[in-house]
Amino acid sequence: MKTQQPKNTSRRDFLSVGLVLAGASLAPWSLRAAPAGQPFRIGALNSITGVGGPYGVPMLEAIRLAVDEVNAAGGAAGRQLQLFAEDDQTKPDAAVLAAKKLIEVNQVQAVVGIWPSSVGLAVMPITNNAGLIMMNTCGAPEMLTENRKGLAWMFQASNAVFGRAFAEVARQRGFKRPAVMAFNNSTFVGLANYFKETWEKDGGKVSSMVIYEPNQTTYRTELNRVLATKPDVIAMGSYRPDATILLREWYQTGQDCKFIMPGWTANEALVKALGNEVTEGIISISNVAASGNPAYKSFSERFRAKVKHDPDVFAAQSYDMVIALALAIEAAGPTADIAAINGQVKAVTRHGGEKISSFAQGRDLIRAGKAVDYDGASSNLEFGAHGETVPDFGVSEIENGKLVLKETVPGTR
């Protein structure tokens, strides 16, 4: 397996490549049959730096584990997986340059591992134009509507689902006057809108809804607007850097209020940044890996051996991307084009086939002419009409500096 290490691609570097490729459009590879035995090229586009860095690094390690697993089993339909990795820097403009490099220079046939919706929405037109498969953990509802060619696969719940889950948890815990604060991007604005819609659908009223701009040193103005409405809970769509500022400034006001936040923000790293007293009682909601599935148990053991800590749900989703893709290649056959491979993704994960938990297990059954159903490390991977799946939700609370799981709620569309 050849792996290209992630690196930052500057505009100057990309333009030098562009001189070589001047006048060339992205190749419409989706209908090109592959010579038997030719490697299948995968581009890992991860947030290695930027706000997504804490998630992108383990996601790439999970992708490498899956690639190694498939290659050790002889490849998918006899084709070795060849991995090329780039850093999207958690920025759409950097992601576009990196995606073009993967497609035009490395000639990848699938792009996997995209974490933020802003990157997913920027890259999807490029992968669609090239006829390539794109797999991601994006949550913006627009990812579903923009997936017009059916080439994108969402392994994370849509923020429409997240927003509804936030509202239901707030209602179940007896809150009466919720407010909403959200970082101004497609992911968190979507979550905020669906929280408000769900809450008000049943006759409730949101006391305040504030969308704030990123990269500020203080959010006192926005926070004071919200606190002036006397909410008993704030549903906050934030990344960790801005959440740290907001929570510190809220604590300094002395006003009593609870918070509901996404799990990728409200966790023990947030406690480390702010201390136990500030973070006590925060409700954290996130998709959780399918810890009861055999695929998770096998993957997590290998992941821990390599990186010395447990995988989060994003790492589990990234692992599943490669295994599901490899099974689809196996099912489509050794000379299948990308469109044919894409058409098998649902087939190898669909309820009704024989349950499998590894690539090698699925390969053997597929070669025996049997239908398979890969239940993954992140979820059972039952994809909907727009390429979306919904892992289970974990509802946790921060208690004495620790994230304590209170309940697991089945994911529903």
N, C-alpha and C positions, 0 to 999 in steps of 0.2 A: 504494500500500500504506500502510495506517495502522498504525503501530507505537506501542504504549504502552510507555514506558520502565519497567523494573522499579523497584519501590519497596517499602519495608517497609510492610506494612499492620498498623497497631496494632489491638488488640482494640477500642479505642474507635471507630476509623474503621469497623471492620467492623460494629460494633453499630449505628452510625448508618445504614449501608446496610441492616442487618437490619430497622430500623423501617419502611423503605419496603416491604420484602419480607415483612413479618410475616405468618405463616400460610401462606406459599407454600412448597411442596415443590420439590425439584429437578425440573426439567422432564424428562419422559421423551421426549427428542427422537429416540431411535434409529429410530422408525418414522415420523417426519414427513418427507414428501417436500419437497424444496427447490424453490422457484420457480426456473425456468431463469435463469441468469446471476447469481443471488444469491451474494455472496462466501461463501467457506467460512472460518469463524472458527477460528483455532488459538490455543490458550493455551500459551505457553512457561513452564513452571514449573521454574526453574533455581536451583541453589545459588549465588547471587551473593555471599552473605556466609556466614560460618561456616566450618567445616573444609572444605566443598566448594567454597569460593570459587575456588581455583586451577583448578578444572575447570569450574565452572558458567559463568564468564565466557566462555571460548572456546566452550563448548557453545552459548550464546546467539548468539554471532557466526556459528557454523556454521548454526544454524537460520535466521538472517536471510539468509545467502547463498543457502540453498536456496529460501526464500520468494521472494527477488528473481529467482532463476533461473526458477522456475515462472511468476511473473507476467510476466516479460519474454517468455516463450514464449506468452503469451495466456491463462494460467491453466489450471487443471485442469478439463476438460470445459467450458471457457468461463467457469469461475468463478475470480475472483481470490482469492488467499489473503490473509486479513486477520489480522495478528499482534498479540497482546496478551501482554505479558510481566510476570511477577511473580517475586519473590525468595522462595524457601521458607526461606531462612536456614539451611539444612541442619538444620531442626528440624521434627519432625512436627506440633507444635501450630501453628506459623506456616504450615506447608504447608497444613494443613486450611483455615485462614482464607483463604489466597491462592487455593486451589482453588475454594472456594465463591464468592469474588469473580469469578474467571474465568468460572465457570459461570452464576451468578445475575445478575451485572451485565453482564459482557462477552458472555455467551451463546455461549461457544465450543462447538465441536462435537468437538474433540479436544484433549487435553492431552499435550504432548510435552516431552522433555528432563529428566525426573526422574532425578536421579543416585543418591541413597542409598536403600537398601532400606527404612530406617525411614520415609522419606517416602513411598515407593511403597506400602508396606503401609497407611499411614494414609490415603492418597488413593484407593486402589483402590475401597473401598466407596462413596465419593462419586461417582466417575466411573461405576461400575457402576450405581448407583441412578439416575443421570441418563441412562444408556444411551449413554455417550460412549466414544470410542476413547482409550486411554491408552498412550503409548509411552515406554519408559524404559531406563536402563542398570543397573537393579537386579540384584543377584546372589543375594539370599536365596532359598533353595529354596522358602520359603513363597509367594513370588510366583507360582510355578507352580500350587501347590495352591489358592491363593485366586482364581486366574483362572477362576472358575466360569462366567462369561458369555462367555469367549473374546474379550473386548474389549481385553485388555492384551497388549502385544507387548514382549518382552525382547530388547534388542539386545546385551546383555553376557552372558557365560557365567554360569550359576548357580554359586554358591559350592560346591555339591556337586561340580561339575566342577573348580573351582579347588582344592578340598581334595584331590581325587584327583591333580591335576597336581602339587601341592606334594609329595605323598607319592612319586609316581613319580620326580620329579627328585631327591629326597633319596636314594632307593634307587639310582638310576643313578649318583649321585656317591659311592656307597660308605659313606654314613652308617649307623651301627648303633644309636645311642641318641638318637633325636629326642625333643625336648620341644615342647610347644605353649603359646603364650601368645596370648590373644585379648582384644581390646576387647569389652566386654559390649554387643553389639547383634546383631541378627539376621544381618547380613552376616558378621561375623567369627566368631560362635559357630558358624554353619553351616559356614564354612570349617574351623574347628578340629575339629568333629565328623566331617566327612568325611575329613579328614587322618587322624585316629585310626582311623576305621573301615577306611580303605584300607590303612593300615600294618599293622593287626592282622589283617586278613583273610588276609594271606600269612604269618602266624606271627610277626610282629614285635611289639615291645612299646614303647609310648610311655613314656618315663621319668617324665614329669610333664605335667599339663595344667592350666593356670591361666587362669581367666577373670577379668579385672580391670576395675574400675570406671573410668569416664572422669573427666577434669577433676581429676586429682590432681597435686600438685606433686612427688611422689616415688612411685616404685614399688619401692622397695628391698625391702619385705617380700615382695611377690609374686615379684620377681626372685630373691631369695635362696632361696625355696622351690623354684624351678625349677633354679637352679644347684647346689643341694645334691644333686640326682640325677645330676650329672656328665654332662649331655647333650653330644653332639658337634655337634649342630645344633639350633637353635630355629626352628620354623616360627611366624612371628609375624604375626598378623592385627591390624594397627594402622593408625591414621592418622598423619600426619607429626608432629603435636605430641606425642602420647604416645610414639611411636617415638623421637623425639629424646631425651626424658627417659630412656627405658629403655636405649637404647644408650649414652648418656653414663654412666649408673650401672653398666651392665655393664662398660664399658671401665675404669672406676675399680677394679673388683674384680681385674683382671689375669687372670681365668680365660679359658682358651682355649676358644673356641666359635665356630661359624659360624651364619649366619642366612639363612633363606629368607623373603622378604617380598613382598607384592604390589607391582607396578610403580608404582601410583599413590602409594606411600609411599617405596619405595626407588628413588630417582632422584637426579639431580644437585642438586636443591633440598635433599635430605637431606644430601648431601655439603657443601653450602654452610653448612648449619646446624651440622655436627659436625666437618668437616675430613676430609682424606683418610685419616688413620691409623685413625680410629674406624670408618669405613665400608668400608675395603678388604676386598674379598672377599665382600661381601654378595651373595647370589643374589636376583635380582629377576625375578618372573614376572608377566606381564600379558598380557591380550589385546592383540594388535597389529593396527593397521589393515592392510587388504589393499593394501599398497603397490604390488603388481604389477597391480592392476586399473585399467583406464582411468578409472573413476569417481574413484578416489583421486587419480590424477595430475591430473585436471582440477580437482577440488575443492581439493587441497592448493596448487595454483598460485594460485588465487583467494584462498584463506585467507591464504597468506603475503603476498600483495600488500596485504591489508587489515590484518592484525595483526602482520606482520613476524616471525613465527616459524612453525615447522611445526605442523600440527594433531596433537593426541594422539588416541588411539583413541576417547575419549569425544566429541570434536568430530566425528570421522568418523561415529560412530554417530548423533549428533544430526542431521547433514546427511542421512544415509540415512533417518531417520524421516520427514522432510518429503518427500523424493523418493518414497519408497515409498507414503506416504499420498496424494500428488498423483497418482501412477500408478493407485492404487486408485480415486480419485475419477473419473479419466478412464475407467477400465474400467467403472465402475458407471453412468456417464452423468450428464447435467447436472441431472436432477431426483431423483437417487437419495437415499434416506434413509441415515442413519448405519449402520444394520445392513447395508444392501446394500454400502456402501463398505467396511465392516469385512470383509465376506465376500470382497472382492477382494484383500486384502493378500497372502495366500499365493499367489493366482493370478498376480500380477504379479512375483513373486519366485521362482516355482517352477521347478525344473530341468525342462527340456523345451521351454520357450518359446525364442524367438529372443533371443540375448544382447543386452542393451542396457547402456549406461553413463551415460545422461542422461535427464532427463525428456522433452525434445523428441524424442529418438530413440524413446522408448517411446510417446509420444503418437501419432506418425505411424503406427507399426505397429499400435497398438490401433485407430486409426480406419480402418485398412485391414483390420481383422478378424483380425489375427494375435495369437497368444499371445506374451507377452514374459517374459523372465527378467532382472530387474534384478540384476546383480552389483554390489554397492555399494562405497563407499569404505572401509567397516569390515569387511565380510565378504561372502560370496556370498549371505547372507540366506536360508538354507534353514531355514524355521521348522518346529519340531516340533509335537507334538500340543497343547502347552500355551502356544503362542505364543513359544517360546524359540528362539534361535539361538546358535551357538557359533563365534565368531571364532577364528582361530588364536592360539596362545600363543607369545610370545617369551620365551626364557630368556636373561637377561643377567647379567653380573657387574660390580660396581663395581671398576674398576682405575685406580689413580692419579687418582682423582676423577672418572673418566668411566664412563658406563654403556656397556658393551661387549656387543653382542648375540652370543651364543654359538650359538644355534640357534633355529629356528622349528619348532614342533610343531603339526601339524594339530589343530584342535579336534574333539573327539568327545563325544557325549552319554554 
